[in-house]
Amino acid sequence: MCVIITPMKKMKKLIPALPAFLFLSFLIVSLLHRGGISFQTHILWMIILLPIALSVFIIKRKDNQASSRTPSIVLSLILLLLLTIAAGWAYSQMRDFGLISVTTLLGGLTTLLIVIEMEVTESTVERILNILCVIASLLCMFGLGLYFFTIIDRLSATFVHLPYLTTSYPNAFALFLLSVMPHALLQLNKFRDRPWLIINGLILSSLLLTFSRGSLIVGVGIIAALFLLRKIRFDKQAALVLIGVVALTATFQVMRPDSLGQNSFEDKYTLSSEEKTSSVSERMDFWKGAIEIIKTYPLFGAGPDTFEYIFPQYQTNLLANSDHPHNMFLKQASEFGIPSAFLLLGLLVYALYGLRKTYRTNNIHLALGLAVLAMVGHNLLDYNLNFTSNALVFYALLGLIIGLTRFNTYQVPKRALWVILIVLTSILFVGGGYEAYQRMLITQAREVTASSAETIFEKIHPIFYEDAILLRAQNAIEMKNTKLAKELLKNITLHNQYYAEAQNLLSETYLGNASKVLAKANNAKALELDPWNNLRYYFQKITLELQEGKIIKKEPYQKLLENYLQLLQNNAHETVRSGNPRYAIKIAEALALTDLKNKLTSTAELERKKFTDRYNITLSPL
């Protein structure tokens, strides 16, 4: 009997750690699935939050009255932030767009609340951070293997789509490494823990091999902060790590076969690589564009995931667009309004302010604070919190800080928190399940004939797939059901005023139906909305003008195509994968620019061959 009771007692002691175990398990799952970027991982996060929240509620330990209450400031900030997110989506300039961004924020805030309620001890937090470092080092080993044996020329670990190797996210992996780097470095003081030498060597060398300039700046900042605080020093431990990092990095750089392609540290970090300063100048343009959007929509923002559709109004370079402004606060302000960005900043300040008296003496508190600051710092230059695994770590770290430093004496009953938590998790649970069903319908619609797909499209609610109506319209065009296509496209352009692609497709539909006046009006609107990113719109304009017998001035189009040719020669923005090469050639042909047409054709074919030879992926014909 004693033999049975003893394990049972041990099991009961492990029960309070169940939520943390579930979080870490899900983190591993999300990291293994393209670093958490896929819809499946995102939906799983929404669904799994409810059982995690309920498990916290069921196994909650009863402590004294002070610790059984939650600081009112964090609840107020989160409630107000939730209101701004709801308002930003309600007043969005792109109806039915932005579900992923909204649920990511809701899921993150829910995760934060759950972690606060776990009431973990410092020893538990240390174990969690240790596990995160081990996970990171294992990912580094996997990433180094990919770096040595595959065409991926920047270390991405599992933040990559293995069946389609052109899709990799080294900057997102760098962000994950930055989140564990402070704790790993602080363990160097423990001379007997030699595995930490290996872990630090793997993390630091892998961070360098991501070739992420933003992460290098932040990483140097972390090391400098730890030196200034005298938490690490240049001694035998540090020397061993430095030698290991240099040796490991140099070994993989030298031994990586030239046939797989090489990146140069000197070129990359001195801005003299093939891309030169383009990534820096483009980020400046994104920031300026985001500020202009904020000026136009200061209170509620333009709506979630609207940046790439509105930014072309302020864009100055061909094809230089993005789905976010590469800055977390500019993204929050441009999508949900200035108050939302300040509330998010306030939540961060609230969490970090709780460490003001302990970070110098408590290494766990210091590691958490530096990890959050590192993630924020990196997301000021880029944005990678759209990855489930990164968002999970970020909001969990915030929750751990607030949970360990409950310094606010004015508190409110915990019942308010649990009402918010259960409502949020229930919405996400039901929404996630229904979204999974909607995604399944979209997949089915793409795999059947046009006539069969229409039956499926009728069941799809566009809120769960922002391009569902456009897909249905394209399907109607394929079925030669012009009437349905026009109705759908009119509906899109009516409610989504910045959707240039829908405007131009409606123009093409009108042209095919001999409605030239309407075709011209919609094409003009498409070019007004986005004159920088789709040459198909220009081809449509030329087609309309030729049909009217107009004499077309060739010079502006020739300059446009010459600029595009330069981008194509470098395959900048991987333009060879888009439809632009085909339409560039068509424009040159329509305007009898024979020499330019030949250059575009030969360049496109050469770049497509390089692409196919390197990635073993065949692109659609020109």
Secondary structure by P-SEA (a helix, b strand, c coil): caaaaaaaaaaaaaccaaaaaaaaaaaaaaaaccccccaaaaaaaaaaaaaaaaaaaaaccccccccccccaaaaaaaaaaaaaaaaaaaacccccccaaaaaaaaaaaaaaaaaaaccccaaaaaaaaaaaaaaaaaaaaaaaaaaacccccccccccccccccccccaaaaaaaaaaaaaaaaaaccccccaaaaaaaaaaaaaaaacccaaaaaaaaaaaaaaaaaccccccaaaaaaaaaaaaaaaaaaaacccccbbbbaaaaaaccccccaaaaaaaaaaaaaaaaaaaacccccccccccccccccccccccccccccccaaaaaaaaccaaaaaaaaaaaaaaaaaacccccccaaaaaaaaaaaaaaaaaaaccccccaaaaaaaaaaaaaaaaacccccccccaaaaaaaaaaaaaaaaaaaaaaaaaaaaaaaaaaccaaaaaaaaaacccccccaaaaaaaaaaaaacaaaaaaaaaaaaaaccccaaaaaaaaaaaaaaacaaaaaaaaaaaaaaacccccaaaaaaaaaaaaaacccccaaaaaaaaaaaaaaaaaccccccccaaaaaaaaaaaaacaaaaaaaaaaaaaaaaaaaaaacccccccc
